Amino acid sequence: MTHKVITFEFVVPTVLAAVLGIVLSIGAVHLTNHYLGPVDQLEANGSEAGGVTDLR
């Protein structure tokens, strides 16, 4: 195989997939923060007063 064929068959699709993954990840975080607002640390861990902590 020549170097051009190897580049077009393996390197270019791999780079495009990596770039697409990064762009989609950044876009998902941006849209989540824009439409849902930032997640507070208290919401992420559950509130002490309103959450069910003991399930016995």
Jmol script that loads the backbone (N, CA, C; Angstrom):
load data "model"
ATOM      1  N   MET A   1       0.837  -1.186   0.000  1.00  0.00           N
ATOM      2  CA  MET A   1       0.000   0.000   0.000  1.00  0.00           C
ATOM      3  C   MET A   1       0.882   1.250   0.000  1.00  0.00           C
ATOM      4  N   THR A   2       0.422   2.235  -0.695  1.00  0.00           N
ATOM      5  CA  THR A   2       1.184   3.476  -0.696  1.00  0.00           C
ATOM      6  C   THR A   2       0.808   4.309   0.511  1.00  0.00           C
ATOM      7  N   HIS A   3       1.590   5.297   0.775  1.00  0.00           N
ATOM      8  CA  HIS A   3       1.348   6.162   1.928  1.00  0.00           C
ATOM      9  C   HIS A   3       0.043   6.944   1.792  1.00  0.00           C
ATOM     10  N   LYS A   4      -0.307   7.322   0.565  1.00  0.00           N
ATOM     11  CA  LYS A   4      -1.549   8.072   0.364  1.00  0.00           C
ATOM     12  C   LYS A   4      -2.766   7.209   0.676  1.00  0.00           C
ATOM     13  N   VAL A   5      -2.737   5.956   0.284  1.00  0.00           N
ATOM     14  CA  VAL A   5      -3.868   5.061   0.543  1.00  0.00           C
ATOM     15  C   VAL A   5      -4.001   4.821   2.034  1.00  0.00           C
ATOM     16  N   ILE A   6      -2.902   4.601   2.724  1.00  0.00           N
ATOM     17  CA  ILE A   6      -2.943   4.399   4.174  1.00  0.00           C
ATOM     18  C   ILE A   6      -3.497   5.637   4.860  1.00  0.00           C
ATOM     19  N   THR A   7      -3.080   6.813   4.410  1.00  0.00           N
ATOM     20  CA  THR A   7      -3.547   8.059   5.000  1.00  0.00           C
ATOM     21  C   THR A   7      -5.049   8.217   4.804  1.00  0.00           C
ATOM     22  N   PHE A   8      -5.524   8.002   3.601  1.00  0.00           N
ATOM     23  CA  PHE A   8      -6.947   8.212   3.325  1.00  0.00           C
ATOM     24  C   PHE A   8      -7.832   7.141   3.945  1.00  0.00           C
ATOM     25  N   GLU A   9      -7.335   5.930   4.134  1.00  0.00           N
ATOM     26  CA  GLU A   9      -8.173   4.860   4.668  1.00  0.00           C
ATOM     27  C   GLU A   9      -8.171   4.788   6.187  1.00  0.00           C
ATOM     28  N   PHE A  10      -7.105   5.230   6.837  1.00  0.00           N
ATOM     29  CA  PHE A  10      -7.003   5.052   8.284  1.00  0.00           C
ATOM     30  C   PHE A  10      -6.856   6.364   9.061  1.00  0.00           C
ATOM     31  N   VAL A  11      -5.951   7.205   8.651  1.00  0.00           N
ATOM     32  CA  VAL A  11      -5.642   8.402   9.428  1.00  0.00           C
ATOM     33  C   VAL A  11      -6.763   9.428   9.339  1.00  0.00           C
ATOM     34  N   VAL A  12      -7.233   9.711   8.157  1.00  0.00           N
ATOM     35  CA  VAL A  12      -8.259  10.734   7.971  1.00  0.00           C
ATOM     36  C   VAL A  12      -9.564  10.358   8.678  1.00  0.00           C
ATOM     37  N   PRO A  13     -10.095   9.135   8.525  1.00  0.00           N
ATOM     38  CA  PRO A  13     -11.318   8.804   9.262  1.00  0.00           C
ATOM     39  C   PRO A  13     -11.131   8.826  10.778  1.00  0.00           C
ATOM     40  N   THR A  14      -9.966   8.427  11.255  1.00  0.00           N
ATOM     41  CA  THR A  14      -9.710   8.447  12.694  1.00  0.00           C
ATOM     42  C   THR A  14      -9.688   9.869  13.224  1.00  0.00           C
ATOM     43  N   VAL A  15      -9.043  10.764  12.518  1.00  0.00           N
ATOM     44  CA  VAL A  15      -8.996  12.166  12.935  1.00  0.00           C
ATOM     45  C   VAL A  15     -10.382  12.786  12.873  1.00  0.00           C
ATOM     46  N   LEU A  16     -11.132  12.500  11.830  1.00  0.00           N
ATOM     47  CA  LEU A  16     -12.484  13.044  11.723  1.00  0.00           C
ATOM     48  C   LEU A  16     -13.387  12.524  12.839  1.00  0.00           C
ATOM     49  N   ALA A  17     -13.264  11.245  13.195  1.00  0.00           N
ATOM     50  CA  ALA A  17     -14.073  10.695  14.280  1.00  0.00           C
ATOM     51  C   ALA A  17     -13.715  11.334  15.614  1.00  0.00           C
ATOM     52  N   ALA A  18     -12.425  11.557  15.853  1.00  0.00           N
ATOM     53  CA  ALA A  18     -12.003  12.194  17.102  1.00  0.00           C
ATOM     54  C   ALA A  18     -12.515  13.633  17.180  1.00  0.00           C
ATOM     55  N   VAL A  19     -12.399  14.369  16.104  1.00  0.00           N
ATOM     56  CA  VAL A  19     -12.874  15.759  16.078  1.00  0.00           C
ATOM     57  C   VAL A  19     -14.387  15.800  16.257  1.00  0.00           C
ATOM     58  N   LEU A  20     -15.103  14.901  15.607  1.00  0.00           N
ATOM     59  CA  LEU A  20     -16.557  14.862  15.748  1.00  0.00           C
ATOM     60  C   LEU A  20     -16.966  14.546  17.189  1.00  0.00           C
ATOM     61  N   GLY A  21     -16.261  13.621  17.825  1.00  0.00           N
ATOM     62  CA  GLY A  21     -16.551  13.304  19.223  1.00  0.00           C
ATOM     63  C   GLY A  21     -16.325  14.484  20.143  1.00  0.00           C
ATOM     64  N   ILE A  22     -15.247  15.205  19.927  1.00  0.00           N
ATOM     65  CA  ILE A  22     -14.949  16.374  20.761  1.00  0.00           C
ATOM     66  C   ILE A  22     -15.993  17.466  20.550  1.00  0.00           C
ATOM     67  N   VAL A  23     -16.350  17.713  19.302  1.00  0.00           N
ATOM     68  CA  VAL A  23     -17.338  18.755  18.996  1.00  0.00           C
ATOM     69  C   VAL A  23     -18.694  18.406  19.600  1.00  0.00           C
ATOM     70  N   LEU A  24     -19.103  17.146  19.484  1.00  0.00           N
ATOM     71  CA  LEU A  24     -20.388  16.741  20.054  1.00  0.00           C
ATOM     72  C   LEU A  24     -20.375  16.831  21.575  1.00  0.00           C
ATOM     73  N   SER A  25     -19.265  16.504  22.201  1.00  0.00           N
ATOM     74  CA  SER A  25     -19.174  16.590  23.659  1.00  0.00           C
ATOM     75  C   SER A  25     -19.275  18.038  24.129  1.00  0.00           C
ATOM     76  N   ILE A  26     -18.531  18.912  23.478  1.00  0.00           N
ATOM     77  CA  ILE A  26     -18.573  20.327  23.847  1.00  0.00           C
ATOM     78  C   ILE A  26     -19.969  20.898  23.592  1.00  0.00           C
ATOM     79  N   GLY A  27     -20.579  20.517  22.471  1.00  0.00           N
ATOM     80  CA  GLY A  27     -21.926  20.991  22.164  1.00  0.00           C
ATOM     81  C   GLY A  27     -22.951  20.510  23.176  1.00  0.00           C
ATOM     82  N   ALA A  28     -22.827  19.262  23.626  1.00  0.00           N
ATOM     83  CA  ALA A  28     -23.772  18.741  24.610  1.00  0.00           C
ATOM     84  C   ALA A  28     -23.643  19.475  25.933  1.00  0.00           C
ATOM     85  N   VAL A  29     -22.420  19.753  26.364  1.00  0.00           N
ATOM     86  CA  VAL A  29     -22.224  20.485  27.616  1.00  0.00           C
ATOM     87  C   VAL A  29     -22.753  21.906  27.483  1.00  0.00           C
ATOM     88  N   HIS A  30     -22.492  22.535  26.357  1.00  0.00           N
ATOM     89  CA  HIS A  30     -22.966  23.906  26.147  1.00  0.00           C
ATOM     90  C   HIS A  30     -24.493  23.965  26.156  1.00  0.00           C
ATOM     91  N   LEU A  31     -25.140  23.060  25.426  1.00  0.00           N
ATOM     92  CA  LEU A  31     -26.598  23.080  25.369  1.00  0.00           C
ATOM     93  C   LEU A  31     -27.217  22.736  26.718  1.00  0.00           C
ATOM     94  N   THR A  32     -26.603  21.820  27.448  1.00  0.00           N
ATOM     95  CA  THR A  32     -27.113  21.470  28.778  1.00  0.00           C
ATOM     96  C   THR A  32     -27.036  22.666  29.712  1.00  0.00           C
ATOM     97  N   ASN A  33     -25.915  23.367  29.705  1.00  0.00           N
ATOM     98  CA  ASN A  33     -25.779  24.546  30.559  1.00  0.00           C
ATOM     99  C   ASN A  33     -26.693  25.675  30.112  1.00  0.00           C
ATOM    100  N   HIS A  34     -26.925  25.788  28.820  1.00  0.00           N
ATOM    101  CA  HIS A  34     -27.749  26.888  28.304  1.00  0.00           C
ATOM    102  C   HIS A  34     -29.235  26.676  28.614  1.00  0.00           C
ATOM    103  N   TYR A  35     -29.732  25.471  28.391  1.00  0.00           N
ATOM    104  CA  TYR A  35     -31.165  25.234  28.540  1.00  0.00           C
ATOM    105  C   TYR A  35     -31.562  24.731  29.921  1.00  0.00           C
ATOM    106  N   LEU A  36     -30.692  24.000  30.598  1.00  0.00           N
ATOM    107  CA  LEU A  36     -31.040  23.462  31.909  1.00  0.00           C
ATOM    108  C   LEU A  36     -30.416  24.243  33.051  1.00  0.00           C
ATOM    109  N   GLY A  37     -29.471  25.089  32.756  1.00  0.00           N
ATOM    110  CA  GLY A  37     -28.774  25.845  33.787  1.00  0.00           C
ATOM    111  C   GLY A  37     -27.693  25.004  34.427  1.00  0.00           C
ATOM    112  N   PRO A  38     -26.776  25.653  35.117  1.00  0.00           N
ATOM    113  CA  PRO A  38     -25.695  24.905  35.762  1.00  0.00           C
ATOM    114  C   PRO A  38     -26.229  24.061  36.912  1.00  0.00           C
ATOM    115  N   VAL A  39     -25.633  22.898  37.103  1.00  0.00           N
ATOM    116  CA  VAL A  39     -26.025  22.011  38.190  1.00  0.00           C
ATOM    117  C   VAL A  39     -25.253  22.421  39.431  1.00  0.00           C
ATOM    118  N   ASP A  40     -25.993  22.744  40.504  1.00  0.00           N
ATOM    119  CA  ASP A  40     -25.335  23.100  41.754  1.00  0.00           C
ATOM    120  C   ASP A  40     -24.781  21.849  42.416  1.00  0.00           C
ATOM    121  N   GLN A  41     -23.771  22.038  43.230  1.00  0.00           N
ATOM    122  CA  GLN A  41     -23.179  20.906  43.932  1.00  0.00           C
ATOM    123  C   GLN A  41     -24.192  20.266  44.884  1.00  0.00           C
ATOM    124  N   LEU A  42     -25.059  21.077  45.491  1.00  0.00           N
ATOM    125  CA  LEU A  42     -26.064  20.548  46.407  1.00  0.00           C
ATOM    126  C   LEU A  42     -27.071  19.672  45.664  1.00  0.00           C
ATOM    127  N   GLU A  43     -27.441  20.067  44.436  1.00  0.00           N
ATOM    128  CA  GLU A  43     -28.363  19.256  43.647  1.00  0.00           C
ATOM    129  C   GLU A  43     -27.715  17.950  43.218  1.00  0.00           C
ATOM    130  N   ALA A  44     -26.444  17.985  42.911  1.00  0.00           N
ATOM    131  CA  ALA A  44     -25.762  16.787  42.449  1.00  0.00           C
ATOM    132  C   ALA A  44     -25.660  15.750  43.554  1.00  0.00           C
ATOM    133  N   ASN A  45     -25.487  16.181  44.799  1.00  0.00           N
ATOM    134  CA  ASN A  45     -25.340  15.249  45.904  1.00  0.00           C
ATOM    135  C   ASN A  45     -26.663  14.938  46.584  1.00  0.00           C
ATOM    136  N   GLY A  46     -27.707  15.668  46.309  1.00  0.00           N
ATOM    137  CA  GLY A  46     -28.991  15.497  46.983  1.00  0.00           C
ATOM    138  C   GLY A  46     -29.013  16.351  48.226  1.00  0.00           C
ATOM    139  N   SER A  47     -30.143  16.942  48.493  1.00  0.00           N
ATOM    140  CA  SER A  47     -30.216  17.813  49.667  1.00  0.00           C
ATOM    141  C   SER A  47     -30.394  16.986  50.928  1.00  0.00           C
ATOM    142  N   GLU A  48     -29.903  17.495  52.021  1.00  0.00           N
ATOM    143  CA  GLU A  48     -29.982  16.779  53.296  1.00  0.00           C
ATOM    144  C   GLU A  48     -31.396  16.785  53.848  1.00  0.00           C
ATOM    145  N   ALA A  49     -32.113  17.892  53.709  1.00  0.00           N
ATOM    146  CA  ALA A  49     -33.430  17.995  54.305  1.00  0.00           C
ATOM    147  C   ALA A  49     -34.498  17.296  53.457  1.00  0.00           C
ATOM    148  N   GLY A  50     -34.412  17.415  52.137  1.00  0.00           N
ATOM    149  CA  GLY A  50     -35.475  16.897  51.293  1.00  0.00           C
ATOM    150  C   GLY A  50     -35.240  15.507  50.745  1.00  0.00           C
ATOM    151  N   GLY A  51     -34.033  15.013  50.829  1.00  0.00           N
ATOM    152  CA  GLY A  51     -33.726  13.718  50.240  1.00  0.00           C
ATOM    153  C   GLY A  51     -33.982  12.574  51.204  1.00  0.00           C
ATOM    154  N   VAL A  52     -34.248  11.417  50.634  1.00  0.00           N
ATOM    155  CA  VAL A  52     -34.425  10.212  51.465  1.00  0.00           C
ATOM    156  C   VAL A  52     -33.048   9.587  51.626  1.00  0.00           C
ATOM    157  N   THR A  53     -32.560   9.560  52.860  1.00  0.00           N
ATOM    158  CA  THR A  53     -31.219   9.051  53.088  1.00  0.00           C
ATOM    159  C   THR A  53     -31.223   7.654  53.688  1.00  0.00           C
ATOM    160  N   ASP A  54     -32.304   7.264  54.353  1.00  0.00           N
ATOM    161  CA  ASP A  54     -32.359   5.966  55.006  1.00  0.00           C
ATOM    162  C   ASP A  54     -33.508   5.170  54.393  1.00  0.00           C
ATOM    163  N   LEU A  55     -33.199   4.080  53.725  1.00  0.00           N
ATOM    164  CA  LEU A  55     -34.229   3.298  53.049  1.00  0.00           C
ATOM    165  C   LEU A  55     -34.606   2.020  53.773  1.00  0.00           C
ATOM    166  N   ARG A  56     -34.283   1.931  55.059  1.00  0.00           N
ATOM    167  CA  ARG A  56     -34.601   0.695  55.806  1.00  0.00           C
ATOM    168  C   ARG A  56     -36.042   0.586  56.137  1.00  0.00           C
TER     169      ARG A  56
END
end "model"
wireframe off; spacefill off
backbone 0.3
color backbone group
